[in-house]
Amino acid sequence: MSKISNKIRSATAQLSQMYKPSLAFARSVLIASAAVTLSLMGARQLGILEPVELSAYDQMLRWRSDEKPDSRLLVVGITEADIQKLNQWPISDRKIAEILQKLEKMQPAVIGLDVLRDVPLGDGRQELTKVLQKNDRIIGVCLVTDGSPDNPGSPPPPGMPENRVGFADFGVDPGGILRRALLFMKPPTIKGNSSVQKHLCNDSSQVLFSFNLQLALRYLQGQKISPKLAADQSLWLGKTNLKKLESNDGGYRNADARGYQILINYRSRQQVANQVRITDVLEGKVDPNLVKDKIVLIGYTTETVKDLFYTPYSARKQSNQFMPGIVAHGQVVSQILSAVLDNRPMFWFWPEWAEILWISGWSILGGTLASRMAHPVRLALTFGAILSGCCAIGFGIFLLGGWVPVAAPALALILTGGSIVSADRFNKAGYGKAISDRVKQVFKIEIDQAKKEQQVAEITESDFFKELQQKKDKLRISKKESSEKAPSDPQEITPSSAELPKAESQTDEYLNQLQEKATQQKQRAAATESENSSKTGASDVGGGASSAETKPDDEFSDLQAKAKQMRERRGAQKMIKDEKIDSLTDKEDLGGKEE
């Protein structure tokens, strides 16, 4: 069992050494990826990346090929040529009534009149009111108030039932670009002015359907399809869920998602359906097959009436930048009918956690590629190909009806790869090691200094050092007393032949021990200093080490100097004693001779 255990330990150690570089690499890539992903998610939450994501959405719409005109719709436009030919501006109520009567004879499924008739225009007011009240296939429009007394909204044509009126307002993004459609909403309450005339489109007590949704519902009634509102307040038409757009769906962040909104899935740039002019209708030039059982939309297409919108198709166009409001309504009606009857996908979006995984995955890929490739040209070409693949995948999902982040993963790929390359170049240039060594050296010097001070404190506080100090003080006192007594009583300072060697040996022993201790401490300090110099370079660290060790070296030098002074004093004292002894001996000899 012990042999098997040893083999397992050996194999584990080998595997650990083998995969140690891979683990370090994975750790660095994951740390960089996590930092970049968190930064990008924070930027998205603050709305910093929203303009970039919306621009990417617009570009993907332009990349799509246009679909064929929707044969279930017919647009009757009021053009500038019609105004000049009829010599009327605006078009009178009588002409509008005449157009409606001619279209009614061709048996359309529903007629949408996107022309405000809240006040009489020209003659024929009674005739128009009679047509609107009698024909239940006509849907009229109104404009919703924005909540201010100066803009109370525009009421529907007089005499029209409320169930045949829809609001013509759209939700417009910053920059004036039309990407969203309102299906139903509650009008905001007008504050601060009770004298405003109340009408359907400023009554905040009821829910209003949009003009385009009213047209789609009337057409679907003929297909035996009715709207249903689920428990979660989502709108269902048959088996199709018209999912409500939330404020953070797709590339949006904190968008105004009041009411029930959907993202417009444009059918084409301009030709959403067959289109004729009102003079063609008045002159009987319209093929009845274009009208029968179809949705007919009547509205202004001339730029004289400012019922125009910027769309994702408006970018980089010198002319025809605007889409008429009646055509925009046709886009939404066609989108609803196509989703319900043709299984054309509505736009869908990923949840927040899926978007985080999507962005972090591209971030990890960028870091991995950057750490594996050293050649800059090869790395740049690879990153270009990967970025193209990222955009291609996002566009492929877009063709299937999904809007996922495109700008954020592309930025994650670039930023993570760039950070890995920068860190690698930084380490290879030696800057990272130099900075690390310099920081370590600073702490090393401080640690060595603390150790030396502790060693000096231990020596000075030791019992041996205190005893040595006491004996030194006693010796100094005895010398002083001997020097004071020498002139009067020289015999008292004469040591015996037995005591003198003993005192000298004790003193020399203490002095030698003191000098040996000081020498040992100085050697330790010199060894520490040489070790520091070998790590960081003699030129960089020498000055710092010497300055850091000044205090301990001074203490060692003081100890050694004191020992040397005591030895010199001891020698001088011995010489004095020897001279006195010699003089006493000479006197004794002279006295003997005289005797």
ZATILO-980047 format. One record per residue: residue in three letters; x, y, z of N, C-alpha, C in turn. Coordinates in steps of 0.05 Angstrom, whole numbers, plus 5000, padded with zeros to 4 digits. Each point is the difference from the previous one (the first is absolute). Layout:
<rs>
AlaXYZXYZXYZ/...
</rs>
This chain:
<rs>
Met501649765000498450245000501750255000/Ser502249995015501850245001501250064973/Lys500749784985501150054973498050124981/Ile497549905002497950124983499550295007/Ser500050055026499550285010502350184990/Asn502449905001502350174990499850054970/Lys499249794985499750044971497850204994/Ile497849995015497850194995501050285006/Arg501550035022501050275007501950104978/Ser501749824991501950084979498650084974/Ala498049844992498550074976498550265004/Thr498950055023498650255006501950244998/Ala502449975011501950214999500950064971/Gln500349784984500850044972497850154984/Leu497549915005497850134986499850295008/Ser500450065026499950275009502150174987/Gln502449904997502150154987499550034970/Met498749794988499550014972497850214993/Tyr497950015016497850174994500150275015/Lys502250055014500350255014499950244981/Pro501550004977499850224981497250044989/Ser498749774994497250034989498150125020/Leu500349925026498350125020500550305003/Ala502650084999500650285002498950164976/Phe500249874977498850134976497050035002/Ala498749785009497050015002499250215021/Arg501550025022499350195020500250294990/Ser502250064985500350274989497850074980/Val499349814983497950054980497350045013/Leu499449835020497450025013499850265016/Ile502250095012499950255015499650234981/Ala501550014978499650214980497250004989/Ser499049764993497349984989497950095019/Ala500249935026498150085020500050305003/Ala502450125000500150295003498850154976/Val500549904976498950134976497049964999/Thr499149765006497149954999498450175020/Leu501150025024498650165020500050304992/Ser502250094988500150284991498050054978/Leu499849824981498150044978497149985009/Met499549825019497249985010499350255016/Gly501950125014499550255013499550224980/Ala501650014979499650204979497349974986/Arg499249754996497449954987497750095019/Gln500449955026497950075019499750315001/Leu502250144997499950295000499050124973/Gly499649834980499150094974502250104982/Ile502549965007502350104984500149864974/Leu499449744999500249844976497450004983/Glu497950125011497549994985500150124972/Pro501250244996500250104972501549824982/Val502149865009501549824983498349764993/Glu498649895020498349764994497750074981/Leu498850245004497950084982501050054971/Ser502450104998501250044973500549724987/Ala500949815017500449734989497449884991/Tyr497850055016497449904992499150124973/Asp500450264997499250134975501649894977/Gln502649955004501649894979499149734992/Met499349835019499049734993497450014985/Leu498350205007497550034985500650074970/Arg502050174997500750084972501349774985/Trp501449825014501249774987497949804990/Arg497750005013498049804992498950084972/Ser499249804985498850054975497050075004/Asp498950174983497250085003498249774992/Glu497849985014498049804993498150114979/Lys498549824989498050094979497850175013/Pro498850184985497850155011497849825010/Asp498850085022497849845013497550044983/Ser499149784988497650024982497450045015/Arg500049995026497650045016499450295005/Leu501950174992499850295006500050164974/Leu498850245001500150194979500350285012/Val502050154992500450275010499050204980/Val498150175008499050224983501350255010/Gly501950104986501550245009499050264989/Ile500050205016499450284991502650134995/Thr500850024975502650114992499850304994/Glu502350124995500150284992498750044973/Ala500349804982498650014974497050005003/Asp499049845019497150005005499050275009/Ile501550135018499250265011499950214977/Gln502049994983500050194977497849944980/Lys499549754996498049924980497250075010/Leu499549965025497350065012499850295007/Asn502350145001500050285007498750055028/Gln500749825018498950025027502249955021/Trp500050175020501849945023498850135025/Pro499449855020500049714999497749884983/Ile500049744998497949874984497350045015/Ser498050084986497450075013498649755010/Asp498150045018498449785011498449864978/Arg499150164980498449884978501749804984/Lys502550074994501749824985500749755016/Ile500450035026500549775017497649815000/Ala497650115002497649845000499749864973/Glu500650134978499849884974502049774997/Ile502450035010502049794998499049755016/Leu499050055024499049785016497749854987/Gln498250144987497849874986500949834977/Lys501950104984501049854978501549755009/Leu501550025021501449765011498149805011/Glu497850095013498149835012498649824979/Lys499750104977498749854978501749764992/Met502750025004501849784992500349795022/Gln498550025022499849815021502749935014/Pro501250205012502549945015499349875027/Ala501949885012499649885027499750225021/Val501750204998499950225019501550244987/Ile499150245007501250244989501150165024/Gly502550084999501250165021500550284990/Leu498750205012500250284992501950155019/Asp502550024992502050145016500150304992/Val497750125002499750294995498350125022/Leu501150205014498650135022497750164989/Arg497649955011497650154992498550105025/Asp501550105019498750095025498650274996/Val500850154979498650254994499350004970/Pro497950144992499150004972502250124982/Leu500349884977501950104980498650014973/Gly499550244991498650044975497049935004/Asp498849944978497149925001499749705002/Gly497649915005499449715001500349885027/Arg499850165021500349895027497849805007/Gln497550074994497849825007500249744984/Glu500850034975500249764983502149815011/Leu502350115009502249845011499049875026/Thr498750155017499049885025498149774995/Lys498350034980498149794994501449754991/Val502150034983501549764990501449875023/Leu501250155018501549885023498249865019/Gln497650105004498149875018498849754988/Lys499550004974498649784987501849764995/Asn502450054992501849784992501749905024/Asp499549765008501449895023502749884993/Arg500850024974502649904992502250225003/Ile499350235006501950235001501150035029/Ile502650035002501450055025501250284998/Gly499450175020501150275000502350025020/Val501150245001502450045018499550255018/Cys501650005021500250235018502950015010/Leu500750225012502750035012499850035030/Val501749855014499949995029501550245012/Thr499050115022501350225014502649905012/Asp501850195004502549945014499950075030/Gly497650085009499650075028500250295006/Ser500750174980500250295005497550144990/Pro499250225013497650144991500250124972/Asp502550064991500450114974499849794978/Asn500049755007499749794980498049805009/Pro497450074998497949825010499349774981/Gly501549974978499449794980497850094981/Ser499749834979497950064979497849795002/Pro497550095001497849815002499549854974/Pro498549785000499449864975497950154984/Pro499549924975497950134984497349985014/Pro498350194997497450005014498249784990/Gly498649885018498049804993501149724999/Met502749965003501149734999499849865027/Pro499149755001500049855025502849965011/Glu500249995026502749985012501449744993/Asn498549784995501249754993501249994971/Arg499550224985501250024974502050244998/Val501350065022502050215001502549895013/Gly502350074988502649925011501850245000/Phe501950015019501950225001502249954980/Ala501050224988502049984979502850055010/Asp500550015027502650075011501949764999/Phe502650074997502149805001501950075023/Gly501549805009502250045019502650044984/Val501250245003502450074984502449995019/Asp502249884990502549995016501550274998/Pro501950045019501750244997501350014973/Gly500050244989501050034972497850004980/Gly497549965009497750014983499649754983/Ile501349785006499949754984497749835010/Leu498349914981497749845007500849705000/Arg500049885024500649715003497949855015/Arg498250155013498049875017497250094993/Ala498049825005497250064994498449955026/Leu498250195006498149975022497549864990/Leu499249795015497649854993497650095015/Phe500350055026497950125016501250145024/Met498550195011501050165022497750155013/Lys500650115023498250195014501150284996/Pro498350184991501050284997500850125026/Pro502250165001500850135025497950205009/Thr500050065025498150195011501150284996/Ile498250184991500850284996499850145027/Lys502250125008500250135026499950304999/Gly498850125020500150295003498050164984/Asn498349874984498150164985497449834996/Ser497950085013497549854998498250094977/Ser500950224986498350114978500549864974/Val501949814998500649864975497649824993/Gln499350024974497749844991500749705001/Lys498349845012500549725003499149854974/His501649814992499349834977501349735004/Leu499749824981500949735003503049975005/Cys501650174987502949975001501450155022/Asn498450135018501250115025498549915024/Asp498449784997498649885022501749785013/Ser501150065023501949815012498549775015/Ser497549994998498549795014499649754984/Gln500850004975499649764983502549944983/Val500149754991502249914983499350044971/Leu501850114985499650054971501749814984/Phe498849904977501549844981501250194979/Ser502349914990501350164979498549974973/Phe500550184982498849994973500849754986/Asn502649935001500949764985498949745013/Leu499849995026498949765013497049974994/Gln498550224999497249994993499649894972/Leu501750084981499749904973500649704999/Ala502249915014500749725000497849835013/Leu498950105022497949845014497549984983/Arg499250224985497749984983500449804977/Tyr502449994989500649814979500049715011/Leu501149965024500249735012497349905008/Gln498150185005497349915007498849834977/Gly500750084975499149844977501349734999/Gln502349965014501449755002499349845025/Lys497950105014499149885025502250005022/Ile501550215001502150025020499450255017/Ser499849965026499450225018502350045020/Pro500450245010502150055019499349895028/Lys502149925014499749905027502350125017/Leu499350075025502050115018500549795021/Ala502549915002500849795019500250115028/Ala500549815019500250085028502350195005/Asp502149984984502350185003499750254984/Gln497550064991499450244984501350004973/Ser500849774989501149994973497749954980/Leu500450114976497949984979500549764983/Trp497849844996500149774983498050034977/Leu500949944976498249994977500249724989/Gly498049835006500249724992502249875017/Lys501949884987502349875013502550185001/Thr499750254992502350184998499950195024/Asn502250025014500350185022501550254990/Leu498650235001501350264994501450095025/Lys502549915005501450055025500550295004/Lys499550095024500450295006503050065002/Leu500850224990502750095001500650125028/Glu502049895013500850105027502250214997/Ser500550155021501850234999502949924995/Asn500849745006502749924997500349774979/Asp498149974983500149794979502050084978/Gly501449804990501850054978502250195008/Gly500450214983502050205006499050235016/Tyr497450005007498950225016500949995029/Arg500250235012500550025028498450235012/Asn498249935018498250195013498450164980/Ala499049864979498350144980497250055011/Asp498750194988497250065008498249794988/Ala499249815017498449774990497250025010/Arg499050245005497250035009498149914978/Gly497649915009498149894981500849724992/Tyr499049904977500749744990501450044974/Gln502649964999501650064977501249744988/Ile500550014974501549794986502250134983/Leu502049844995502150104982499149954971/Ile500250214984499049994972501949824983/Asn498949794989501549834982499350084971/Tyr501550204990499450124974500049784978/Arg498150044982499849814977501950094978/Ser500150254995501750114979500650295005/Arg501650124983500850285004497650194994/Gln498649964978497950184992497549854991/Gln500349804984497749874987499049775018/Val498650085021498949805018497549874987/Ala498750144982497649894986499650154974/Asn498149914984499350154976499050285008/Gln500750194983499350285007498950144975/Val497850155005498750164979499550285011/Arg499150194983499450275009497050045001/Ile499250215015497150045003498750094974/Thr501550134983498850084974499549754983/Asp501749795004499449754986497349885009/Val499550025026497449905010497750174990/Leu500350265000497950184991499449964970/Glu502149944985499749974971499349714992/Gly499849825019499349724994502249844987/Lys502550075006502349864988501149785017/Val498849945022501049795018498749744994/Asp501649794998499049734996498449915025/Pro497549924996498449925024501349765015/Asn501649834986501249785014502150095021/Leu501050244996501950115020498650095025/Val497350034999498550115022498349785014/Lys498949824985498149805011501449835021/Asp498750005024500949845023502850085010/Lys500850244993502650095009499750225021/Ile502250065013500150225018501050254985/Val498350204998500750244985500750225020/Leu502350124997500950225017500250264984/Ile498650215010500050254987501550215017/Gly501950144988501550195016501950174982/Tyr501250205012501850184985502749874996/Thr501050024976502849914995501750244991/Thr498950244998501550234992501550125024/Glu502250134994501650125021498750265010/Thr497950104986498650245009498849965028/Val499049765004499049935027502249865015/Lys500750105023502349905015499349745015/Asp498849814985499449745012502249814989/Leu502550055007502349854990501749915023/Phe501549784996501649885021502749924988/Tyr502150045017502649864994499749715008/Thr501349834985500049715005502949904999/Pro500449755008502749894997501150004971/Tyr498250034981500950024972500950284992/Ser499750195017500550284993503050064999/Ala501749845012502850065002501350004973/Arg501850194996501750024976498350054974/Lys497750115003498350064977499950304996/Gln500450094976499850284993497150094995/Ser498449824991497250074994498249775009/Asn497450055002498149805010500849895027/Gln500950175017500849915027497649945018/Phe497750104993497749975018498049794990/Met498649885019497949824994497450135008/Pro498050024981497450125008498749845022/Gly498450145016498649875022498249784991/Ile498650034978498149804990501549754992/Val502550034989501649764993501049875025/Ala500850155021500949895025497749835013/His497650114999497749845010499749744984/Gly500450024974499849764983502149795008/Gln502550095008502149825009499149855025/Val498750135019499249875025497649814994/Val498150094984497749824993501049754986/Ser501850034981501149774986501549825019/Gln501550115019501549845020498149835017/Ile497850125009498149855017498749774984/Leu499150074975498749794984501949784992/Ser502550074994502049804992500749825024/Ala500150115024500649845023497849805007/Val497550094996497749835007499349804978/Leu500150094975499149834978502349864985/Asp502450125000502249894985502349895017/Asn499750015026502149905019502650164996/Arg499850254991502450174999500750075029/Pro502549965007500750045029499850295009/Met499050035024500350255014502850015012/Phe500950245006502650025013500049885028/Trp502049855006500349885027502850085011/Phe500349975026502450095014500949805021/Trp502650005006501149835020499550125028/Pro499849835021500050115027502850115007/Glu500150145022502450145009502349805004/Trp499549775013502249815006501149894974/Ala498449964980501049894974501750214986/Glu499350255002501750214988502750025014/Ile500049965026502650015015501849774991/Leu498849764997501649764991501050054971/Trp498350124983500750064973502450194999/Ile500050215015502150195000502649885012/Ser499749865023502449895013501249784983/Gly498549854984501149804983501850124979/Trp499250224987501750134980502450135014/Ser499750095025502250115014502249795006/Ile499149765009501949785005501449924974/Leu498549994978501249924974502150204992/Gly499550265004502050204993502549985017/Gly499749955026502349975018501649754993/Thr498649784993501449754993501750044975/Leu498850114979501550054975502450185005/Ala499650215015502250195004502349875016/Ser499549825018502149875015501449784985/Arg498849904979501249784985501550094975/Met499650244991501350104976501950235007/Ala502549974990502050215006500450184976/His499649904976500550174976497850214997/Pro500750254999497950214999498249994975/Val501249944977498450004975498149775001/Arg501049775008498249775002497750045020/Leu500750135022498050065021497950194989/Ala500950214986498150204989498149874980/Leu501149834982498349874980498049815014/Thr501049865020498249815014497750155014/Phe500750235013498050155013498050124980/Gly501050084977498150104979498149794992/Ala501049754996498249784992498049935022/Ile500950015025498249945022497950215003/Leu500850254997498050225001497949974978/Ser500949934977498149954978498149775006/Gly501149795013498349785008498050085021/Cys500850175019498250105021497750154987/Cys500650184982497950154986498249824983/Ala501349804987498449824983498149835017/Ile500949915023498249855018497750175009/Gly500650255009497950185008498050064978/Phe501050044976498250054977498449754993/Gly501249765003498449764995497749975020/Ile500550065025497949995020497950214994/Phe500950244990498150214993498249914977/Leu501049854981498349904978497949815010/Leu500549875023498149825012498050145018/Gly500350265003498250165017501150085027/Gly502549935006501150065026501950244999/Trp499850175019501850235002501749965025/Val502549924996501949965022502250214998/Pro501450055022502150204999502249934980/Val500950204985502149964980502450185007/Ala499550255007502250185006501449915026/Ala498549925020501349935026501849754997/Pro499349784987501949784998502450074982/Ala499650174980502350084984502050165017/Leu498950185016501850165018501349815020/Ala498549815011501249815019502349844988/Leu499649924975502249854986502550174997/Ile499650254992502350184995501450085026/Leu498450085020501150105025501549785015/Thr498849765002501449795014502649914986/Gly499849974973502449944985502150215003/Gly499250264999502050215003501250015027/Ser498549945021501150015027502049775004/Ile499449764989501949785002502650064985/Val499850114976502450074985501650215015/Ser498750205010501450225014501449895025/Ala498749835015501249885024502449834993/Asp499849854978502249834992502450164991/Arg499550224985502350174991501250145025/Phe498450075019500950145024501949815016/Asn499249755002501649815016502649934985/Lys499849964974502449934985502050234999/Ala499150245001501950235001501450025027/Gly499149865020501350005026499050215019/Tyr498150164990498950215018498649895024/Gly498549794995498449895022501949885021/Lys502149854991501849885020501650225015/Ala500850214985501550215013498350145021/Ile497550054994498350135019499549825024/Ser499549744994499649815022502449975018/Asp502449994988502549985016500450255016/Arg499450234988500450255015498250015025/Val497549924996498149995022500949815021/Lys500949764991501049805020502450105015/Gln501850144986502450105012499450205022/Val498050174995499350205020499149865025/Phe498349794997499149865024502349845012/Lys501849894983502349855011501850175017/Ile500650254990501750185016498750065027/Glu497450054999498750065025500049765019/Ile499749764989500149765017502849965012/Asp502150034983502849975009500650215022/Gln499250244995500550215020498749935027/Ala497549904998498749925025501449775014/Lys501149814984501449785012502650095014/Lys501450184987502550105012499550155026/Glu497950174999499350145025499349815022/Gln498649794993499249805020502449865011/Gln502049934983502449875009501650185019/Val500350254993501550195017498650035027/Ala497250014999498550025025500449755017/Glu500249764987500449765015502750005014/Ile502150104986502750005011500250205023/Thr498950244996500250205021498349935025/Glu497949844996498349935022500749735012/Ser502049874990500849745011501450035027/Asp499949795016501250005026503150034998/Phe501149874980502950014996500950294995/Phe498650144983500750284994499750175024/Lys497849965015499750165025502149945020/Glu500849755003502149925018502750124992/Leu500450004974502550124989500150305005/Gln497750134997499950285006500550065029/Gln498949845017500450045029503049965007/Lys501349804989502849955005501750224989/Lys499250104977501550224989499850255018/Asp497650055010499750235019501649965025/Lys500049755011501649955024503050044994/Leu500949914977502850034993500750304997/Arg498250154988500550294997500250135028/Ile498249925018500150125027502549925015/Ser500849744997502549925013502450144989/Lys500150054974502250154988500150295011/Lys497650125003499950275010501050015029/Glu499249805016500950005028503049955002/Ser501049834982502949945000501650254993/Ser499050154980501450254992500050215022/Glu497850005016499950205021501949935023/Lys500349745006501749915023502949974992/Ala500750014976502849944991502050195012/Pro499750275002502150185010500549965030/Ser498049955016500449995029500849725010/Asp498949804987500549735010500549814976/Pro502350014989500549844976499949705006/Gln500549925026499949715005497349884996/Glu497850175004497349894999499249934971/Ile501150134981499349944972501849794988/Thr501849905016501849794989498649745002/Pro499349874978498749745001501949795006/Ser499049805012501749765005500549864974/Ser502049845000500749854976497949804992/Ala498349925019497949814994497550134990/Glu499350245011497650144992500250134973/Leu502350104992500350154975499449834976/Pro501149784996499349844976497049925000/Lys498949955024497249925001498250224990/Ala500550255010498350234992500350064970/Glu502649974991500450064971498649794983/Ser500149755008498749794984497050044999/Gln498850075023497150054999499250234982/Thr501550225003499450234983500449944971/Asp502249864994500449934971497949824990/Glu499049815017497949824991497550144993/Tyr499150195017497650164995500350174976/Leu502450124997500450174976500049834975/Asn501149775001500149834976497249914992/Gln498449935021497249914994498450234988/Leu500450245011498550234990500750054971/Gln502749994994500850064972499149774982/Glu500049755010499149784983497050034993/Lys498450085020497150044994499650224979/Ala501450225003499850224981500849914972/Thr502249844999501049914974498049814987/Gln498749825016498049824988497650154990/Gln499050205014497850154991500650164975/Lys502450104998500850154976500249814976/Gln501049765005500149804978497249934990/Arg498149965019497349954991498850224983/Ala500550255009499050234985501250014972/Ala502749944998501350004974498949784982/Ala499349775012498949784984497350074990/Thr498350125016497350094992500250214978/Glu501950185003500350214979500949884974/Ser501849815000500949884975497849844987/Glu498349875017497749864988498050184986/Asn499550235012498250204988501350114974/Ser502650055001501350114976499949814977/Ser500349735005499949814979497349974987/Lys497850075014497349984989499350234983/Thr500650235008499050244986502150164986/Gly502649935002502150154987501450185020/Ala502750004998501550155019499550304997/Ser499650094975499750294995497450115010/Asp497849834999497450105008499549995030/Val501049785012499249955027502150075020/Gly502550034991502350045018499550245018/Gly499350234987499550245016497849975020/Gly497849874991497849975018500649825024/Ala501549784994500749815021501850135020/Ser502150154991501850135018498750205017/Ser498150154988498650205016498149875020/Ala498849764991498249875018501449875024/Glu502649924996501449865021501950185016/Thr499850264997501850195013499849975030/Lys497549995010499649995029501249755012/Pro499349754990501249765012503050004998/Asp501250084977502950014997501350195020/Asp498850235005501050195020500149875027/Glu497949855007500049875026502249795002/Phe500349844978502249815001502750145003/Ser500450214985502550155001500550125028/Asp497950095013500350115027500949785019/Leu498749764997500949795018502949934996/Gln500849994974502849924995501950225009/Ala499250254996501750235009500350005030/Lys497849955014500149995029501949785010/Ala499849774986501849785008502950074995/Lys500550144977502750084994501150205020/Gln498250205007500950205020500649875027/Met498349815008500549875026502649854998/Arg500649874977502549864998502450195002/Glu499750234986502250205001500450105028/Arg497850075014500250095027501349795018/Arg499149754995501249785016503049984996/Gly500850044975502949994994501550235013/Ala498850244999501250245012500249975030/Gln497949895013500049965028502249805008/Lys500349804984502049805006502850124999/Met500450184979502650124998500650185024/Ile497950155010500450175024500749835024/Lys498549785003500549835023502849884999/Asp500949924975502649884998502250215007/Glu499550254991502050215007500150045030/Lys497650025013500150035029501349785014/Ile499549754991501249775013503050014997/Asp500950084976502950024995501350215018/Ser498650225003501150215017500249925029/Leu498049865010500049905027502249795004/Thr500349844980502149805001502850135001/Asp500350214984502650145000500650135027/Lys498050115013500350125026500849805020/Glu498749774999500749795019502949914997/Asp500849984974502849924995501950215011/Leu499450254996501850215010500150005030/Gly497849965013500049995029501749785011/Gly499949774987501649775009502950054997/Lys500750144979502850054996501050205021/Glu498350195006500950205020500449875027/Glu498249825006500349865025502649845000/
</rs>
